[in-house]
């Protein structure tokens, strides 16, 4: 196997790599290897391929208009101390 040396990395980038490695319970070197493999290994589905597959999956489905749901959510008075929600009008 080959060895790869990466020079002059930003300190913040190294910190983020170590943080990510810790969250995956592996060394920074192993995390770096995993990132490279994920990014470069042939055979992985590209973003465009995933988007097209999702588009095909959703073709023909009826999608509801979310405007009404968003309005109700926006208009709810979440700060009301007794927990009651105001639906259909804004509290100011």
MIBA-491433 format. One record per residue: residue in three letters; x, y, z of N, C-alpha, C, O, CB in turn. Coordinates in steps of 0.1 Angstrom, whole numbers, plus 5000, padded with zeros to 4 digits. Atoms other than C-alpha are relative to their C-alpha. Glycine has a CB too. Example, Ala and Ser with C-alpha at 12.3 -4.5 7.8 and 13.67 -1.06 7.14 Angstrom:
BEGIN
ala500949885000512349555078500950125000501950125007499050005012 ser499149895000513749895071499250115008499750225009500450054986 
This chain:
BEGIN
unk500849885000500050005000500950125000502050125005499050005012 unk499349875001501150364993499850085013498950065021499650074988 unk500149904989501750635019499750144994500350174984501250005009 unk500349875005500250975014500350105011499850095022498550014996 unk499649904991501651285031499350134995499550174984501550025001 unk500749875004499451605031500650115009500650105021498549985003 unk499349894993501351925040499150125000498250144992501350034993 unk500549874999500252265051498450005001497850084994500450094988 unk501550004997496652185063499750115010500550145019499649865005 unk500549904991494752455080499749935014499249825015498750074995 unk500250064987494652395118498649975003498349875010500550105011 unk501550024997490852425119499649874993498849794998499250124995 unk500350125008490652155092500549875007499749775008500650004986 unk499450114992492851925113499149975012498849865016501550025004 unk500850014989490751995143498649934997498249845004499750145007 unk501350065005487551905124500249864996499349774999499450084988 unk499750145003489151585111500049925012499549815013501349994992 unk499850084987490051475146498649995007498349895013501050075009 unk501350004994486551565159499149904993498449824999499350144999 unk500850105008484951365131500549865003499749775004500050034985 unk499450134997487351075137499549955014499149835015501550005000 unk500450044987486451075174498549965000498149865007500250125010 unk501550045000482651065166499849874993498849814996499250114993 unk500150145007483250755144500949905007501149795002500450014986 unk499250104992485550595171501249944992501449824992499149895006 unk498850045007488650585149501050115000500850225004499649964985 unk498949905000491950755145499850104989499050084980501449934998 unk500049905011492451065124500449944987499949984976500850135004 unk499550065013494450865099498949914994498749914982501249915003 unk501050095005491650605096498850084995498250044985499549905011 unk501149915005489050885092500450064987499650074978499750115011 unk499549955013491151045065499949904989499549934978501550055002 unk500150115010491350715047498649974996498349964984500649875006 unk501550025003487550665050499550114991498750094982499249995013 unk500449895008486951015036500449994986499750014976500450135006 unk499450025013489250955007499349894992499049904980501549985000 unk500750125006487650615000498650034995498250004984500149885009 unk501449965003484150755001499950094988499150084979499350065012 unk500049905011485051044978500549944987500049994976500850115004 unk499350045012487150854953499849864995500149834983501450025002 unk500150145004486250484952498949994989497850044990499649915012 unk501050015011484550404918498949905004499149825013500749944988 unk501150094997481150244919499050065009497850025010500549875006 unk501049934991479550484944499050084991499450134981500750095010 unk501049935008476350634932500250155001500450215012498649975005 unk499849855000476851004921498750075005497750015006500450044986 unk501149924996474651284933498950004989497749994992500550145004 unk501049995011473051314899499249874998498049874996500850044987 unk500650135001472350944898498949985011497849935009501049885000 unk500950014989470750954932498850094998497650055001500750045014 unk501149905002468651264923499149954989497849964991500650144995 unk500850065011467451094891499249885005498049875002500849964988 unk500750124994466550774910498950055009497849995009501049915008 unk501049944991464650984936498850064992497750044995500650105010 unk501049945009462851174908499149894994497949914994500750084989 unk500850115005461750844893499149945010498049905007501049894994 unk500850064989460550714926498850095003497750045007500949995013 unk501049914997458451024931499050034989498050094991500650135005 unk500849985012457051034896498649945001498549835005500749954987 unk501450055000453251014894499350025014498150005015500049864997 unk500649984987452751084931499350145001499850234995501049985012 unk500749874998450351364942500650065013500649995023498549985001 unk499449934988452051614965499150115004498650194996501450054996 unk500949904995449951834987500850135001502050145002499549965014 unk499549874999450452204989500350025015499450015023499150114995 unk499649984986452352275022499750145005500050165017501449975002 unk500249874995451252635024499150015012499450085021499450084988 unk500950004989448352575047500749955013500550015024498849924997 unk499350054988450452365071501050105005501250125017500749874996 unk499049904996453252625071499350125007499850175017500850054988 unk500749894994450752905079499549975014499650055023498850044991 unk500550044987449152715108501249995010501150045021499349864999 unk498950014991452552635122500650145003500950175015501149924993 unk499449864998453753005118499050085009499550155017500150074986 unk501049924993450553135133499849955015499250025023498750014993 unk500250054987450652915164500750095010501850145007500549865001 unk499449924990451353105196500849905010500249865020499050085008 unk499350094992454052885211500550065013500949985022501249954992 unk499649944987454853135238498950015010499150075021500650134997 unk501149994991451453105254500249925012500449805011498749964993 unk499650084988452053005290499149895004499549795010500050105012 unk501050114996448852795294500049894989499349794990498650055001 unk499950115010449852585263499050014989499149934979500049875006 unk501049995011446852695242500750064987501550144988498850085005 unk499549955012447552755206499050084993497850054993500549884991 unk500849915008446153035185500149964986501149974980500350155002 unk500050055014445152895151499250104992498150144995499449854999 unk500749925009444253115122500250155001499750224993498549975001 unk499749864999445353445135501350025007501749945015498950085007 unk498749984994448653595146499850085013498950175014500950084991 unk500049924988449153715181501250104999502350064995500149915013 unk499049905001451154035183500350065013501250155014499650114990 
